[in-house]
Amino acid sequence: MSVSAQTITDDEADIRLDRWFRRHFPAATQGMIQKLCRTGQIRVDGKRAEAATRLSPGQSVRIPPLPASPPPPAESKPLDPATIRELEGMVIYMDDHLIALNKPPGLPVQGGPGIVRHLDGMMESFRQGAGDKPRLVHRLDMDTSGVLILARSPGTAAKLAAAFRSRHVEKTYWAVVAGRPSPQEGRIDIPLVKFGGLRGGERVAVAEAGEEGSTRATTEFRTLDAAGRKLAWLELSPLTGRTHQLRVHCVAILAPIVGDRMYGGEASHVEGLPDRLHLHARRLVFPHPAGGTVELEAELPAHMRETFRLMGFHAPAPAPPWHSTPGTRAH
C-alpha cells in the first residue's frame, strides 16, 4: 500500500486521531498508531500529530503504508422481533444525531465475563441503512435504570463525550434510601478509590486522606420526601462522574440505597419492599451536537413505582423530551 491521504468529514469533527484511524483501518493497532505518530509517518495537514489529537472537518490525514485489513467479521445474528420491540419501547427521544433510551434495571450496557445479553450487542437494530451502529456515550450500572444516550455517528459521539468530560451535562438521579439524611440536603465531597479486578468486579471505597489513586468525588443531594425515619426519597446530582459514586456517597451519609447489597449490605434491605437497587437516572440536560440544548426525563422502573406507591411518594410524570435550538423553543 502506498502513501495516501484522507480528508476529515463534518461528521468526524472532534474525533481523536487514533480512533479515526482504527475506524478506517481496523488492522492498525493502538501501539502501531502511536509509533507511526511518534515517527512522523502519520501527519495532519502535513504536520506531526499525537494519537490523541482532535480532528476538524477539512483536515487532511496522511496515511502511511499499513498491513492488510483483517477479513470482515461474520455477520451478527439478526435480533428477534421480541428484542426489537423491547428496544423500541425503551426509546424516549430520537433524531438524526442521537438516541435516548430509558434503560431498564438488570440490563448491562456492555458485555463482559459471563454476560451474553447486553445493550451494546442490540444496537444493530438502530443502524440506519449502511450507516454506523449507534455507540454508547456514557454508562449506567447494570442495575441502575434511566436515561442513557447513544450517538448515531463517530462525530456525534466525540461531541457528546466531550460534553460529559467537560461537565456540561446536568445529571439528576432519584434514589430511595434506607434512613433519613441529616441534614436533609447538602453536598457530599468525599474522595473515592477503586479496588478489585475484572473477575471480582470493580468496586470503590471511601479513600483515606492522601491515599494513592484516590479521586475527588462530589455529589449534591436533596430530600424530596420521607416516610418517617425509615425511608427517604432523594434527588442526587453528581458533579463528578466516578464509578459507583452515588452508591458509596449514600452509604457515607448513613443512608444506603435500598437494594444495594454490594455497598449497603443488610442495611439496604427493607422488609416489604422490592429487593432491587432503587437508583434511577431521572433527568439529563446536555448540549445537542447540532446546537441548542436537550432535556430528557425517564419514567421510574416498575419496582420503584411499587415502592413509591407503598410509601406514598408522589412522583410527577416525566416531562416530554425538549430540544431547544437558537432562537426557538420547541419539543
N, C-alpha and C positions, 0 to 999 in steps of 0.2 A: 504494500500500500504506500502511495506517495504522499508527500505533504499536501494538505488541503486546508480549507478554511470554511467556517460556517458562521452565519450571521444570527445574532440573538433576536428572537421574535418578541413582539409585545407581550405575548402570554408567558414568556420566560423571564420577565423582569424580576429582579431581586433574588433569583435562584443562585445558590452557590455554584462556583465553577466545578468543584468535584462532583456535585450531584448532577449538574448538567451533563458532565462527561459520562457518568455511569448510566444516565438515562439513554444517551445516544450511542454509547459504545459499551455494552454490557461486559465485554471481555476485559475492560480496563479495571483493575483492582484499585482500591484506595491507595495502597502503597505505591503502585505504578504511577498513579496520577500525581502524587506528592513528589515522587522522584523526577517526573517529567517537568513539573513546575520548577523544582529546585535547579534543574539543569537548563532551564530556559527553553525547553522544547515545546511546551505549551505556552502560548502568549495570547494576550488580549489587546487588540488594536496595536499589535507589534511590540508590546511591552511585556516584560516579565510579570507574572501574576502568581499569587499564592492560591493554594487549593480552596481557601475559604473566601476568596474574592467574590463579592456580589456582582452579578452581571446586569447590564442595562440594555434595553432594546437598541438595535442598530450596531452594537459592538461586534467585532469580528474575532473569532477564536481560531487560532492556528492549531491544526490537528496534525501531529507528527505520525509517522508510521506506527500502527498498532497491530497486535496479534489479531488473528481472525476471530470473529464473534462466535460464541458457542451456539450450538443448534438451538432453535427456539424451544421453549418448554412445551410439554404436552398440554393440549387444551384442557382447561379446567372443566370439571363435571358441571353441567348446567344445574342451576338451582331448581328445586322442586317448587311447584305452584304454591304450596303452603308457606314456604320460606319467603317467597316473593311477596305474598300477601302480608306476611308478618313485617317485612321490611317497609312496605308501603304504608302500613299502619303506624310506623314509628315517625314518619316524616311530619314535621311541623312547619317547615319552610324549605323552599327550593327555588333557585333561579339558575341562570346560565353559569354562575360562578361558584356557588356553594350549595350544600345540602345540610339542613339541620334536623337532627333526629332527637326523639325522646327515648334514650336508651333504657331498656328495661333492666331491672336488677337481675344479676345472675348470668348476664351475657358478657363474656370477655370481649374487649375491643381488639385484642391481638392473640395470636397463637402462642404456644409455649409447651413445656413438658406436660404431656397428658391432656392438652387442650386441642380438641379436634374442631369444635364448632365455635367460631368467633366472628365478630362483626367484620373485620378486615377481609375475611375469606368470603363474605357475602357481597362485596362491593361491585362485583361484575354486573349485578342486577341494575346498577345505576349508570353503567357505561353508556355513553351516547354514541352509537354507531362505531366508527373506528377511533373515537376519541380516547382519552386517558381514563383509566379506572380511578374513581374518586379515592382520595387518600386522607388519612386521619391528620388533623391539625393539632389536636391535644388529646388527652387521655382522661378516662374516668375509671376508677376501680371496678372490678367485675361486679361487686355487689352494690355499687352506687348507681342510682338512676339519674335521668335528667338530660339536659341539653348537651348535645355532642355535635361538633362541627366537622364537616368533611369538605375538602376542596376538590373542585372538578378539573383542575389543571395544575401543573407544577408552578406556574406563575402565581396563581391564586394561593396555593399552599405556602409559597415563600412569603407573600404579603401578610397572610393571616398569622403565620408562625412568628413573623417579626412583630406583629401587634401583641401577641401573647408574651413574647420575650421582653418587650419594652413596657409591659404593664399598661397597655392602652385598652385592656379588656376589663370590664366590670363584671365580676362573678359573684352571684348570690346563691347560697345553698340554704336549704331548710333541713333541720335535724330535730328529732325527738330524743331528748336525753334523760337519763335516769338521775334525778336530782334537780335542784333548782340553783343556778349560779347566783352567787352573792359577791359583788353587786350584780344587778340584773343586766347590765350592759357594760361594755368596755373594750379594751384592746389587750390581746394576748401577744406578748413579744418574747417567745421562748425559743432558743436555738435547738435544732434537731441534728441528729447524726444517724447515718444509715448503718445497718449491720445485716448479716445473713447473706445467703447466696442464692443462686438460681433454683437449685432443687429445694432448699428450705424456704424459699420465698423471701423477697426483700422486705425488710421491716425497718422502722425508725424508732428512735427513743429520744427523750429529752437529753440534751448534751450537758456534760459537766462544764464548768467555767474553763475556757481555754482549751477544751478538748479538740484534738486534731481531727479534721474532717467535718467539723460542725458547720452548719449553715444557718443564717438568720431566718426565722420564720415568724410571720406576723399575721394575726387574724383579728378582725373586729367582730364582735358578737352583740346580739340584742335579743332579749327575751320577748317573744311575741305573745305568749300565753303560757299558763301553767295550770297543773292540776295539783293543788296543794303544794307540798314539798316533794312529792313523789316523782313528778314528771314535768318537763318544760319543753316548749316548742321554741327553738332558737333559729334566728337568722344569722348566718355565718358569711362573712366576706373575707376571703383570703387575699391579703395584699402581696403575698409571695406564693409561689407555686411548688412547694415541697411535697415529696411523696408522703401520703397519709397524714398530711399536716393537720387537717381539721379533726381527724380521729384522735390524734395524740394530744392536740391542744384541748379538746373537750375533757379528756382524762385528766389533764393537768389542772383544770379548774374544778375537779371533782364532780364532773357531770358527763360520764361516758355516754356515747351514743348508744341507744337501745339496739340490741342485736349485734354489737361489735365485740364478739368474743375474743378476737385477736388482741385488742388493746384494753378492753374494759373488763374482760373476764366475767365472773359471775355477777359483778355489779351491773353489767349491761343487760342482764336478763330480768324482765319484769313479768311476773305471773299474769296470765290472761292476755298478753299482747303477742302478736306475731314475732317469733324469734328470728327476725331477719334485720339486716342493717337498715336503720332508719335515717339514711342520708341521701338527699336529693338535690341535684344541680337545678335549681328552680329557674334562674334567670341569667342571661348573658347579654351584655351590651358591648358592641365592638365596631370598629370602623370597617365599612364594606370595602372590599378591594377595588370596586369601581367608583367609589365615592359615597359620601353620606355615612349614616350610622344605622346599624341593625339592632333591634331589641327583640329578644325571644324569651318566652316563658314556656315551661313544660308542666303538664299535669302530674300530680302525685301518682306513684305506683299504687297498686291495689292494697298492699299490706299497710302502707302509710295512711291511705284513705280510711282503712278499717280502724287503725289506731286513733286517727282524728275523730272518727265517729264515736268511738268508745269514750274518749277523753273530753268530748265536747268542744274540740278545737274547730274553729270555722275558717277554712282557707278559701279565699276568693278564687274564682275560676281563672285560668291563665289568660292574660291579655292576648289579643290577636297579634301575630307577627307584624312588626313595624319596621319599614325601611325608609329612612329619610334620605333625600338627595338634596344637594344645594339648591335652595330656593323653593323646595316643596316639602310637603308633609303628607305622605300617603302610605296606606297599608299595601 
